[in-house]
Amino acid sequence: MNKKESLAVNVTIKSECQQYLNGVPFRVMHHTGDSNYWIQIADYCSWAINRKWEHGETEAYDLLRPRLAKPELALTDNGDGTEYY
């Protein structure tokens, strides 16, 4: 992500938080992926699910499947053909 994109993300996050937090003070923190194992785990799970849906590759997803509480929802199965990213 370049600086312009990063700034746009921060502006959007702050705007949404201000709208819903009604004056409650907050800070936006961006931690590096190596600062917390849970961030790395969430990233891997997201990557595995993406590989399954975007590329039809299920090897990584199949390793996660026994540990998933529920399979992810196929939100676009009954949609109008729009591709969501």
N, CA, C and O atoms as a CHARMM CRD file, in Angstrom:
* protein
*
  340
    1    1 MET  N      0.85900  -1.16800   0.00000 PROA 1      0.00000
    2    1 MET  CA     0.00000   0.00000   0.00000 PROA 1      0.00000
    3    1 MET  C      0.90500   1.23000   0.00000 PROA 1      0.00000
    4    1 MET  O      1.84300   1.32300   0.79200 PROA 1      0.00000
    5    2 ASN  N      0.61500   2.16300  -0.88800 PROA 2      0.00000
    6    2 ASN  CA     1.43000   3.37800  -0.93400 PROA 2      0.00000
    7    2 ASN  C      0.89800   4.40700   0.07200 PROA 2      0.00000
    8    2 ASN  O     -0.12700   4.18700   0.71700 PROA 2      0.00000
    9    3 LYS  N      1.61600   5.53800   0.19600 PROA 3      0.00000
   10    3 LYS  CA     1.25700   6.54700   1.21400 PROA 3      0.00000
   11    3 LYS  C     -0.13800   7.12300   0.97600 PROA 3      0.00000
   12    3 LYS  O     -0.88700   7.35400   1.92600 PROA 3      0.00000
   13    4 LYS  N     -0.48500   7.35300  -0.28700 PROA 4      0.00000
   14    4 LYS  CA    -1.79600   7.92700  -0.60600 PROA 4      0.00000
   15    4 LYS  C     -2.92300   6.97400  -0.19200 PROA 4      0.00000
   16    4 LYS  O     -3.92700   7.40000   0.37900 PROA 4      0.00000
   17    5 GLU  N     -2.74700   5.69700  -0.48100 PROA 5      0.00000
   18    5 GLU  CA    -3.73700   4.70000  -0.09800 PROA 5      0.00000
   19    5 GLU  C     -3.82400   4.55600   1.41300 PROA 5      0.00000
   20    5 GLU  O     -4.91500   4.43200   1.97000 PROA 5      0.00000
   21    6 SER  N     -2.67400   4.57100   2.07200 PROA 6      0.00000
   22    6 SER  CA    -2.63500   4.46300   3.53000 PROA 6      0.00000
   23    6 SER  C     -3.35800   5.64100   4.18600 PROA 6      0.00000
   24    6 SER  O     -4.10100   5.46000   5.15000 PROA 6      0.00000
   25    7 LEU  N     -3.14100   6.82700   3.66600 PROA 7      0.00000
   26    7 LEU  CA    -3.81400   8.01100   4.18500 PROA 7      0.00000
   27    7 LEU  C     -5.32400   7.89800   3.99600 PROA 7      0.00000
   28    7 LEU  O     -6.09400   8.24900   4.89000 PROA 7      0.00000
   29    8 ALA  N     -5.74500   7.40600   2.82500 PROA 8      0.00000
   30    8 ALA  CA    -7.18100   7.24500   2.54600 PROA 8      0.00000
   31    8 ALA  C     -7.81400   6.24600   3.51900 PROA 8      0.00000
   32    8 ALA  O     -8.93600   6.45500   3.97900 PROA 8      0.00000
   33    9 VAL  N     -7.10500   5.17100   3.83200 PROA 9      0.00000
   34    9 VAL  CA    -7.60900   4.18500   4.78800 PROA 9      0.00000
   35    9 VAL  C     -7.75900   4.82700   6.16700 PROA 9      0.00000
   36    9 VAL  O     -8.78500   4.65100   6.82300 PROA 9      0.00000
   37   10 ASN  N     -6.75400   5.56100   6.60300 PROA 10     0.00000
   38   10 ASN  CA    -6.81800   6.21700   7.91000 PROA 10     0.00000
   39   10 ASN  C     -7.95400   7.22500   7.98900 PROA 10     0.00000
   40   10 ASN  O     -8.65700   7.28800   8.99800 PROA 10     0.00000
   41   11 VAL  N     -8.14100   8.01000   6.94100 PROA 11     0.00000
   42   11 VAL  CA    -9.22100   8.99800   6.91700 PROA 11     0.00000
   43   11 VAL  C    -10.57000   8.28500   7.03300 PROA 11     0.00000
   44   11 VAL  O    -11.44200   8.72800   7.78000 PROA 11     0.00000
   45   12 THR  N    -10.74300   7.19500   6.30600 PROA 12     0.00000
   46   12 THR  CA   -12.00500   6.45000   6.33600 PROA 12     0.00000
   47   12 THR  C    -12.25300   5.85100   7.72800 PROA 12     0.00000
   48   12 THR  O    -13.35600   5.95000   8.26600 PROA 12     0.00000
   49   13 ILE  N    -11.22400   5.23300   8.29900 PROA 13     0.00000
   50   13 ILE  CA   -11.36500   4.64200   9.63900 PROA 13     0.00000
   51   13 ILE  C    -11.75100   5.71100  10.65500 PROA 13     0.00000
   52   13 ILE  O    -12.67500   5.51800  11.44600 PROA 13     0.00000
   53   14 LYS  N    -11.04300   6.83400  10.63100 PROA 14     0.00000
   54   14 LYS  CA   -11.32100   7.90700  11.59600 PROA 14     0.00000
   55   14 LYS  C    -12.72300   8.47700  11.40200 PROA 14     0.00000
   56   14 LYS  O    -13.41900   8.76300  12.37500 PROA 14     0.00000
   57   15 SER  N    -13.13100   8.63800  10.16200 PROA 15     0.00000
   58   15 SER  CA   -14.46600   9.17100   9.87100 PROA 15     0.00000
   59   15 SER  C    -15.55700   8.24900  10.41700 PROA 15     0.00000
   60   15 SER  O    -16.51300   8.70900  11.04100 PROA 15     0.00000
   61   16 GLU  N    -15.40600   6.95200  10.17800 PROA 16     0.00000
   62   16 GLU  CA   -16.39900   5.98800  10.65700 PROA 16     0.00000
   63   16 GLU  C    -16.41500   5.93100  12.18300 PROA 16     0.00000
   64   16 GLU  O    -17.48400   5.89800  12.79300 PROA 16     0.00000
   65   17 CYS  N    -15.24100   5.92000  12.79600 PROA 17     0.00000
   66   17 CYS  CA   -15.17300   5.87700  14.26000 PROA 17     0.00000
   67   17 CYS  C    -15.82100   7.11500  14.87400 PROA 17     0.00000
   68   17 CYS  O    -16.57300   7.00100  15.84200 PROA 17     0.00000
   69   18 GLN  N    -15.54200   8.28400  14.33000 PROA 18     0.00000
   70   18 GLN  CA   -16.13500   9.51400  14.85100 PROA 18     0.00000
   71   18 GLN  C    -17.65500   9.47300  14.74700 PROA 18     0.00000
   72   18 GLN  O    -18.35900   9.95700  15.63400 PROA 18     0.00000
   73   19 GLN  N    -18.15400   8.89500  13.66500 PROA 19     0.00000
   74   19 GLN  CA   -19.60100   8.81500  13.45700 PROA 19     0.00000
   75   19 GLN  C    -20.27400   7.92600  14.51000 PROA 19     0.00000
   76   19 GLN  O    -21.35800   8.24800  14.99700 PROA 19     0.00000
   77   20 TYR  N    -19.63500   6.81900  14.85300 PROA 20     0.00000
   78   20 TYR  CA   -20.27400   5.85000  15.73500 PROA 20     0.00000
   79   20 TYR  C    -19.88400   5.96900  17.20200 PROA 20     0.00000
   80   20 TYR  O    -20.59100   5.44000  18.06000 PROA 20     0.00000
   81   21 LEU  N    -18.77800   6.64700  17.52000 PROA 21     0.00000
   82   21 LEU  CA   -18.31900   6.71800  18.90400 PROA 21     0.00000
   83   21 LEU  C    -18.82700   7.94100  19.66100 PROA 21     0.00000
   84   21 LEU  O    -18.57700   8.07900  20.85800 PROA 21     0.00000
   85   22 ASN  N    -19.52500   8.81200  18.98100 PROA 22     0.00000
   86   22 ASN  CA   -20.16100   9.96800  19.63500 PROA 22     0.00000
   87   22 ASN  C    -19.23700  10.71000  20.59000 PROA 22     0.00000
   88   22 ASN  O    -19.58700  10.91900  21.75200 PROA 22     0.00000
   89   23 GLY  N    -18.06600  11.10700  20.11700 PROA 23     0.00000
   90   23 GLY  CA   -17.17200  11.92300  20.92800 PROA 23     0.00000
   91   23 GLY  C    -16.23400  11.15900  21.84400 PROA 23     0.00000
   92   23 GLY  O    -15.41400  11.77900  22.52100 PROA 23     0.00000
   93   24 VAL  N    -16.32200   9.84600  21.89000 PROA 24     0.00000
   94   24 VAL  CA   -15.40800   9.05300  22.70900 PROA 24     0.00000
   95   24 VAL  C    -14.02000   9.13200  22.07100 PROA 24     0.00000
   96   24 VAL  O    -13.88400   8.86300  20.87800 PROA 24     0.00000
   97   25 PRO  N    -12.99200   9.49200  22.83400 PROA 25     0.00000
   98   25 PRO  CA   -11.65000   9.59600  22.24500 PROA 25     0.00000
   99   25 PRO  C    -11.13000   8.22800  21.78900 PROA 25     0.00000
  100   25 PRO  O    -11.42000   7.20300  22.40500 PROA 25     0.00000
  101   26 PHE  N    -10.36600   8.23400  20.71200 PROA 26     0.00000
  102   26 PHE  CA    -9.79200   6.99000  20.18600 PROA 26     0.00000
  103   26 PHE  C     -8.51300   7.31500  19.41800 PROA 26     0.00000
  104   26 PHE  O     -8.26100   8.46500  19.06000 PROA 26     0.00000
  105   27 ARG  N     -7.72000   6.28700  19.17600 PROA 27     0.00000
  106   27 ARG  CA    -6.53300   6.39200  18.32600 PROA 27     0.00000
  107   27 ARG  C     -6.54300   5.22300  17.36300 PROA 27     0.00000
  108   27 ARG  O     -6.98700   4.13000  17.71300 PROA 27     0.00000
  109   28 VAL  N     -6.06200   5.44300  16.16300 PROA 28     0.00000
  110   28 VAL  CA    -5.92000   4.37200  15.17500 PROA 28     0.00000
  111   28 VAL  C     -4.48300   3.86600  15.26800 PROA 28     0.00000
  112   28 VAL  O     -3.53500   4.63400  15.10600 PROA 28     0.00000
  113   29 MET  N     -4.33300   2.58800  15.52700 PROA 29     0.00000
  114   29 MET  CA    -3.01000   1.98600  15.65100 PROA 29     0.00000
  115   29 MET  C     -2.83000   0.94600  14.54600 PROA 29     0.00000
  116   29 MET  O     -3.72600   0.14000  14.29300 PROA 29     0.00000
  117   30 HSD  N     -1.70400   0.96700  13.91000 PROA 30     0.00000
  118   30 HSD  CA    -1.36600  -0.02700  12.88400 PROA 30     0.00000
  119   30 HSD  C     -0.13900  -0.79400  13.36600 PROA 30     0.00000
  120   30 HSD  O      0.96200  -0.24800  13.43300 PROA 30     0.00000
  121   31 HSD  N     -0.34000  -2.04700  13.69500 PROA 31     0.00000
  122   31 HSD  CA     0.75800  -2.88200  14.15800 PROA 31     0.00000
  123   31 HSD  C      1.31400  -3.68200  12.99000 PROA 31     0.00000
  124   31 HSD  O      0.56700  -4.06900  12.09100 PROA 31     0.00000
  125   32 THR  N      2.59300  -3.92900  12.99400 PROA 32     0.00000
  126   32 THR  CA     3.18100  -4.77700  11.96400 PROA 32     0.00000
  127   32 THR  C      2.73900  -6.21600  12.21000 PROA 32     0.00000
  128   32 THR  O      2.45100  -6.60200  13.34300 PROA 32     0.00000
  129   33 GLY  N      2.69000  -6.98700  11.16100 PROA 33     0.00000
  130   33 GLY  CA     2.23800  -8.37000  11.26400 PROA 33     0.00000
  131   33 GLY  C      3.08100  -9.21700  12.18800 PROA 33     0.00000
  132   33 GLY  O      2.57900 -10.16600  12.79100 PROA 33     0.00000
  133   34 ASP  N      4.35900  -8.89100  12.31100 PROA 34     0.00000
  134   34 ASP  CA     5.21900  -9.69600  13.17700 PROA 34     0.00000
  135   34 ASP  C      5.15500  -9.29000  14.64400 PROA 34     0.00000
  136   34 ASP  O      5.85600  -9.86100  15.47900 PROA 34     0.00000
  137   35 SER  N      4.31100  -8.29900  14.96200 PROA 35     0.00000
  138   35 SER  CA     4.22400  -7.84500  16.35100 PROA 35     0.00000
  139   35 SER  C      3.27000  -8.69300  17.18700 PROA 35     0.00000
  140   35 SER  O      3.27900  -8.60600  18.41500 PROA 35     0.00000
  141   36 ASN  N      2.46000  -9.50000  16.54100 PROA 36     0.00000
  142   36 ASN  CA     1.46600 -10.27600  17.25900 PROA 36     0.00000
  143   36 ASN  C      1.14200 -11.53700  16.46800 PROA 36     0.00000
  144   36 ASN  O      0.81900 -11.45300  15.28300 PROA 36     0.00000
  145   37 TYR  N      1.22200 -12.68600  17.09400 PROA 37     0.00000
  146   37 TYR  CA     0.95500 -13.94700  16.39800 PROA 37     0.00000
  147   37 TYR  C     -0.48300 -14.02900  15.89200 PROA 37     0.00000
  148   37 TYR  O     -0.73700 -14.65000  14.86000 PROA 37     0.00000
  149   38 TRP  N     -1.42000 -13.41600  16.60000 PROA 38     0.00000
  150   38 TRP  CA    -2.82200 -13.48300  16.17200 PROA 38     0.00000
  151   38 TRP  C     -3.04300 -12.76300  14.84500 PROA 38     0.00000
  152   38 TRP  O     -3.87700 -13.17900  14.04100 PROA 38     0.00000
  153   39 ILE  N     -2.28900 -11.67600  14.61500 PROA 39     0.00000
  154   39 ILE  CA    -2.37800 -10.99100  13.33100 PROA 39     0.00000
  155   39 ILE  C     -1.89600 -11.92300  12.22300 PROA 39     0.00000
  156   39 ILE  O     -2.50200 -11.99100  11.15400 PROA 39     0.00000
  157   40 GLN  N     -0.81400 -12.63300  12.48100 PROA 40     0.00000
  158   40 GLN  CA    -0.28700 -13.56800  11.48600 PROA 40     0.00000
  159   40 GLN  C     -1.26800 -14.71100  11.22800 PROA 40     0.00000
  160   40 GLN  O     -1.42900 -15.14400  10.08700 PROA 40     0.00000
  161   41 ILE  N     -1.91700 -15.19700  12.27400 PROA 41     0.00000
  162   41 ILE  CA    -2.88600 -16.28300  12.12900 PROA 41     0.00000
  163   41 ILE  C     -4.09200 -15.81700  11.31500 PROA 41     0.00000
  164   41 ILE  O     -4.53700 -16.51400  10.40300 PROA 41     0.00000
  165   42 ALA  N     -4.61900 -14.64000  11.64700 PROA 42     0.00000
  166   42 ALA  CA    -5.76200 -14.10400  10.90300 PROA 42     0.00000
  167   42 ALA  C     -5.39900 -13.88800   9.43600 PROA 42     0.00000
  168   42 ALA  O     -6.20700 -14.16100   8.54800 PROA 42     0.00000
  169   43 ASP  N     -4.18600 -13.39900   9.18200 PROA 43     0.00000
  170   43 ASP  CA    -3.73500 -13.18300   7.80900 PROA 43     0.00000
  171   43 ASP  C     -3.65500 -14.50500   7.05200 PROA 43     0.00000
  172   43 ASP  O     -4.08400 -14.58800   5.90100 PROA 43     0.00000
  173   44 TYR  N     -3.11400 -15.53000   7.68600 PROA 44     0.00000
  174   44 TYR  CA    -3.00400 -16.83300   7.03700 PROA 44     0.00000
  175   44 TYR  C     -4.38000 -17.41600   6.73300 PROA 44     0.00000
  176   44 TYR  O     -4.60300 -17.95200   5.64700 PROA 44     0.00000
  177   45 CYS  N     -5.29600 -17.31400   7.68000 PROA 45     0.00000
  178   45 CYS  CA    -6.64800 -17.83100   7.46200 PROA 45     0.00000
  179   45 CYS  C     -7.32600 -17.10100   6.29900 PROA 45     0.00000
  180   45 CYS  O     -7.95800 -17.72700   5.44800 PROA 45     0.00000
  181   46 SER  N     -7.19000 -15.79400   6.27100 PROA 46     0.00000
  182   46 SER  CA    -7.77100 -15.00800   5.17800 PROA 46     0.00000
  183   46 SER  C     -7.14600 -15.38800   3.84600 PROA 46     0.00000
  184   46 SER  O     -7.84100 -15.51500   2.83800 PROA 46     0.00000
  185   47 TRP  N     -5.83700 -15.56900   3.84600 PROA 47     0.00000
  186   47 TRP  CA    -5.13400 -15.95800   2.62800 PROA 47     0.00000
  187   47 TRP  C     -5.62100 -17.32500   2.13300 PROA 47     0.00000
  188   47 TRP  O     -5.87100 -17.50300   0.94100 PROA 47     0.00000
  189   48 ALA  N     -5.75300 -18.28400   3.04800 PROA 48     0.00000
  190   48 ALA  CA    -6.19000 -19.62800   2.67500 PROA 48     0.00000
  191   48 ALA  C     -7.59700 -19.60400   2.09000 PROA 48     0.00000
  192   48 ALA  O     -7.86900 -20.28900   1.10400 PROA 48     0.00000
  193   49 ILE  N     -8.48500 -18.82900   2.68400 PROA 49     0.00000
  194   49 ILE  CA    -9.85800 -18.72500   2.17700 PROA 49     0.00000
  195   49 ILE  C     -9.85600 -18.03100   0.81500 PROA 49     0.00000
  196   49 ILE  O    -10.59400 -18.42800  -0.08700 PROA 49     0.00000
  197   50 ASN  N     -9.03100 -16.99800   0.66700 PROA 50     0.00000
  198   50 ASN  CA    -8.91800 -16.32400  -0.62700 PROA 50     0.00000
  199   50 ASN  C     -8.43300 -17.27900  -1.70700 PROA 50     0.00000
  200   50 ASN  O     -8.97700 -17.28500  -2.81100 PROA 50     0.00000
  201   51 ARG  N     -7.42100 -18.08400  -1.41000 PROA 51     0.00000
  202   51 ARG  CA    -6.90200 -19.03900  -2.40000 PROA 51     0.00000
  203   51 ARG  C     -7.99400 -20.02600  -2.80700 PROA 51     0.00000
  204   51 ARG  O     -8.08300 -20.41100  -3.97300 PROA 51     0.00000
  205   52 LYS  N     -8.81400 -20.43100  -1.85500 PROA 52     0.00000
  206   52 LYS  CA    -9.90100 -21.36700  -2.15100 PROA 52     0.00000
  207   52 LYS  C    -10.88500 -20.74900  -3.13300 PROA 52     0.00000
  208   52 LYS  O    -11.22300 -21.36300  -4.14500 PROA 52     0.00000
  209   53 TRP  N    -11.34800 -19.53400  -2.83900 PROA 53     0.00000
  210   53 TRP  CA   -12.39500 -18.91300  -3.64900 PROA 53     0.00000
  211   53 TRP  C    -11.88100 -18.30300  -4.94000 PROA 53     0.00000
  212   53 TRP  O    -12.55300 -18.39500  -5.96800 PROA 53     0.00000
  213   54 GLU  N    -10.71900 -17.68700  -4.91800 PROA 54     0.00000
  214   54 GLU  CA   -10.21800 -16.99200  -6.11200 PROA 54     0.00000
  215   54 GLU  C     -9.50200 -17.92700  -7.08200 PROA 54     0.00000
  216   54 GLU  O     -9.54600 -17.71300  -8.29300 PROA 54     0.00000
  217   55 HSD  N     -8.83600 -18.97300  -6.55600 PROA 55     0.00000
  218   55 HSD  CA    -8.00300 -19.81500  -7.40400 PROA 55     0.00000
  219   55 HSD  C     -8.38400 -21.29500  -7.37600 PROA 55     0.00000
  220   55 HSD  O     -7.79900 -22.10000  -8.10100 PROA 55     0.00000
  221   56 GLY  N     -9.34900 -21.65200  -6.55300 PROA 56     0.00000
  222   56 GLY  CA    -9.76400 -23.04200  -6.46400 PROA 56     0.00000
  223   56 GLY  C     -8.73500 -23.94400  -5.81500 PROA 56     0.00000
  224   56 GLY  O     -8.82500 -25.16600  -5.92800 PROA 56     0.00000
  225   57 GLU  N     -7.75000 -23.35700  -5.12900 PROA 57     0.00000
  226   57 GLU  CA    -6.71000 -24.13300  -4.44900 PROA 57     0.00000
  227   57 GLU  C     -7.11700 -24.33000  -2.99100 PROA 57     0.00000
  228   57 GLU  O     -7.25300 -23.35800  -2.24700 PROA 57     0.00000
  229   58 THR  N     -7.31100 -25.57200  -2.58400 PROA 58     0.00000
  230   58 THR  CA    -7.85600 -25.83800  -1.24800 PROA 58     0.00000
  231   58 THR  C     -6.85200 -26.45500  -0.27300 PROA 58     0.00000
  232   58 THR  O     -7.22400 -26.78700   0.85200 PROA 58     0.00000
  233   59 GLU  N     -5.60200 -26.61400  -0.67300 PROA 59     0.00000
  234   59 GLU  CA    -4.63500 -27.28800   0.20400 PROA 59     0.00000
  235   59 GLU  C     -4.51700 -26.59500   1.57200 PROA 59     0.00000
  236   59 GLU  O     -4.63600 -27.25500   2.60500 PROA 59     0.00000
  237   60 ALA  N     -4.28700 -25.28700   1.58900 PROA 60     0.00000
  238   60 ALA  CA    -4.15300 -24.56400   2.86600 PROA 60     0.00000
  239   60 ALA  C     -5.48300 -24.52600   3.60600 PROA 60     0.00000
  240   60 ALA  O     -5.52000 -24.67800   4.82800 PROA 60     0.00000
  241   61 TYR  N     -6.57400 -24.32500   2.87400 PROA 61     0.00000
  242   61 TYR  CA    -7.90300 -24.28500   3.49400 PROA 61     0.00000
  243   61 TYR  C     -8.23000 -25.62400   4.14700 PROA 61     0.00000
  244   61 TYR  O     -8.78900 -25.66600   5.24300 PROA 61     0.00000
  245   62 ASP  N     -7.88000 -26.71600   3.47300 PROA 62     0.00000
  246   62 ASP  CA    -8.16700 -28.05000   4.01800 PROA 62     0.00000
  247   62 ASP  C     -7.44000 -28.28500   5.34500 PROA 62     0.00000
  248   62 ASP  O     -7.93000 -29.02700   6.19600 PROA 62     0.00000
  249   63 LEU  N     -6.27800 -27.65900   5.52400 PROA 63     0.00000
  250   63 LEU  CA    -5.56400 -27.77800   6.80200 PROA 63     0.00000
  251   63 LEU  C     -6.30100 -27.02500   7.91400 PROA 63     0.00000
  252   63 LEU  O     -6.25300 -27.42100   9.07900 PROA 63     0.00000
  253   64 LEU  N     -6.97400 -25.94700   7.54600 PROA 64     0.00000
  254   64 LEU  CA    -7.71200 -25.14500   8.53500 PROA 64     0.00000
  255   64 LEU  C     -9.10300 -25.70500   8.84000 PROA 64     0.00000
  256   64 LEU  O     -9.61200 -25.52800   9.94700 PROA 64     0.00000
  257   65 ARG  N     -9.70700 -26.36400   7.88300 PROA 65     0.00000
  258   65 ARG  CA   -11.10300 -26.79100   7.99300 PROA 65     0.00000
  259   65 ARG  C    -11.47100 -27.47100   9.31600 PROA 65     0.00000
  260   65 ARG  O    -12.51800 -27.14400   9.87400 PROA 65     0.00000
  261   66 PRO  N    -10.66600 -28.39700   9.84600 PROA 66     0.00000
  262   66 PRO  CA   -11.05000 -29.04100  11.11200 PROA 66     0.00000
  263   66 PRO  C    -11.10900 -28.07600  12.30100 PROA 66     0.00000
  264   66 PRO  O    -11.72600 -28.38400  13.32000 PROA 66     0.00000
  265   67 ARG  N    -10.47700 -26.92700  12.17200 PROA 67     0.00000
  266   67 ARG  CA   -10.43200 -25.97100  13.28000 PROA 67     0.00000
  267   67 ARG  C    -11.43700 -24.83400  13.14900 PROA 67     0.00000
  268   67 ARG  O    -11.54000 -23.99300  14.04100 PROA 67     0.00000
  269   68 LEU  N    -12.17000 -24.80100  12.05700 PROA 68     0.00000
  270   68 LEU  CA   -13.16100 -23.74600  11.85800 PROA 68     0.00000
  271   68 LEU  C    -14.44500 -24.08400  12.61100 PROA 68     0.00000
  272   68 LEU  O    -14.93000 -25.21300  12.53400 PROA 68     0.00000
  273   69 ALA  N    -14.99100 -23.12200  13.33000 PROA 69     0.00000
  274   69 ALA  CA   -16.24600 -23.34400  14.04100 PROA 69     0.00000
  275   69 ALA  C    -17.37300 -23.57100  13.03700 PROA 69     0.00000
  276   69 ALA  O    -18.24100 -24.41900  13.24400 PROA 69     0.00000
  277   70 LYS  N    -17.34900 -22.80200  11.94700 PROA 70     0.00000
  278   70 LYS  CA   -18.32900 -22.92800  10.86700 PROA 70     0.00000
  279   70 LYS  C    -17.61800 -22.59300   9.57100 PROA 70     0.00000
  280   70 LYS  O    -16.67000 -21.80800   9.57500 PROA 70     0.00000
  281   71 PRO  N    -18.05600 -23.17300   8.46100 PROA 71     0.00000
  282   71 PRO  CA   -17.46000 -22.75800   7.18600 PROA 71     0.00000
  283   71 PRO  C    -17.86800 -21.31600   6.86800 PROA 71     0.00000
  284   71 PRO  O    -18.91100 -20.84300   7.31900 PROA 71     0.00000
  285   72 GLU  N    -17.04800 -20.64100   6.10000 PROA 72     0.00000
  286   72 GLU  CA   -17.38300 -19.26500   5.73700 PROA 72     0.00000
  287   72 GLU  C    -18.62100 -19.26900   4.83900 PROA 72     0.00000
  288   72 GLU  O    -18.92200 -20.25700   4.16900 PROA 72     0.00000
  289   73 LEU  N    -19.32000 -18.15400   4.84500 PROA 73     0.00000
  290   73 LEU  CA   -20.52800 -18.03300   4.03300 PROA 73     0.00000
  291   73 LEU  C    -20.15400 -17.71000   2.59500 PROA 73     0.00000
  292   73 LEU  O    -19.26100 -16.89900   2.34600 PROA 73     0.00000
  293   74 ALA  N    -20.83400 -18.34200   1.65400 PROA 74     0.00000
  294   74 ALA  CA   -20.64500 -18.02300   0.24300 PROA 74     0.00000
  295   74 ALA  C    -21.62900 -16.90200  -0.09000 PROA 74     0.00000
  296   74 ALA  O    -22.70000 -17.15200  -0.64300 PROA 74     0.00000
  297   75 LEU  N    -21.26300 -15.68400   0.24700 PROA 75     0.00000
  298   75 LEU  CA   -22.18100 -14.55000   0.16700 PROA 75     0.00000
  299   75 LEU  C    -22.64400 -14.22500  -1.23700 PROA 75     0.00000
  300   75 LEU  O    -23.69800 -13.61400  -1.41200 PROA 75     0.00000
  301   76 THR  N    -21.88200 -14.61900  -2.23400 PROA 76     0.00000
  302   76 THR  CA   -22.24200 -14.26000  -3.60300 PROA 76     0.00000
  303   76 THR  C    -22.90500 -15.39900  -4.36900 PROA 76     0.00000
  304   76 THR  O    -23.17800 -15.24400  -5.55900 PROA 76     0.00000
  305   77 ASP  N    -23.17400 -16.53800  -3.73100 PROA 77     0.00000
  306   77 ASP  CA   -23.77300 -17.67200  -4.45000 PROA 77     0.00000
  307   77 ASP  C    -25.10900 -17.34300  -5.08900 PROA 77     0.00000
  308   77 ASP  O    -25.40400 -17.82500  -6.18300 PROA 77     0.00000
  309   78 ASN  N    -25.91200 -16.54100  -4.43600 PROA 78     0.00000
  310   78 ASN  CA   -27.22800 -16.20600  -4.97700 PROA 78     0.00000
  311   78 ASN  C    -27.27700 -14.77500  -5.50100 PROA 78     0.00000
  312   78 ASN  O    -28.34800 -14.18000  -5.62300 PROA 78     0.00000
  313   79 GLY  N    -26.10200 -14.23300  -5.80900 PROA 79     0.00000
  314   79 GLY  CA   -26.03100 -12.82800  -6.20900 PROA 79     0.00000
  315   79 GLY  C    -26.33100 -12.60400  -7.67900 PROA 79     0.00000
  316   79 GLY  O    -26.80400 -13.49200  -8.38800 PROA 79     0.00000
  317   80 ASP  N    -26.03900 -11.39300  -8.10800 PROA 80     0.00000
  318   80 ASP  CA   -26.33100 -10.98200  -9.47300 PROA 80     0.00000
  319   80 ASP  C    -25.14400 -11.09500 -10.40600 PROA 80     0.00000
  320   80 ASP  O    -25.19200 -10.57500 -11.52000 PROA 80     0.00000
  321   81 GLY  N    -24.07500 -11.76300  -9.98100 PROA 81     0.00000
  322   81 GLY  CA   -22.90700 -11.92200 -10.80700 PROA 81     0.00000
  323   81 GLY  C    -21.83600 -10.87000 -10.57300 PROA 81     0.00000
  324   81 GLY  O    -20.78200 -10.90600 -11.20900 PROA 81     0.00000
  325   82 THR  N    -22.09500  -9.92500  -9.65900 PROA 82     0.00000
  326   82 THR  CA   -21.11700  -8.89800  -9.35400 PROA 82     0.00000
  327   82 THR  C    -19.93200  -9.52800  -8.64400 PROA 82     0.00000
  328   82 THR  O    -20.10800 -10.34300  -7.73800 PROA 82     0.00000
  329   83 GLU  N    -18.71500  -9.15000  -9.05500 PROA 83     0.00000
  330   83 GLU  CA   -17.51700  -9.64700  -8.38500 PROA 83     0.00000
  331   83 GLU  C    -17.17500  -8.72400  -7.24100 PROA 83     0.00000
  332   83 GLU  O    -17.05200  -7.51600  -7.44300 PROA 83     0.00000
  333   84 TYR  N    -17.01500  -9.26600  -6.02700 PROA 84     0.00000
  334   84 TYR  CA   -16.69100  -8.48500  -4.83700 PROA 84     0.00000
  335   84 TYR  C    -15.24900  -8.76100  -4.43800 PROA 84     0.00000
  336   84 TYR  O    -14.78900  -9.90100  -4.50600 PROA 84     0.00000
  337   85 TYR  N    -14.54100  -7.72500  -4.02400 PROA 85     0.00000
  338   85 TYR  CA   -13.13800  -7.87500  -3.62800 PROA 85     0.00000
  339   85 TYR  C    -12.95000  -7.39700  -2.23700 PROA 85     0.00000
  340   85 TYR  O    -11.83600  -7.43900  -1.71500 PROA 85     0.00000
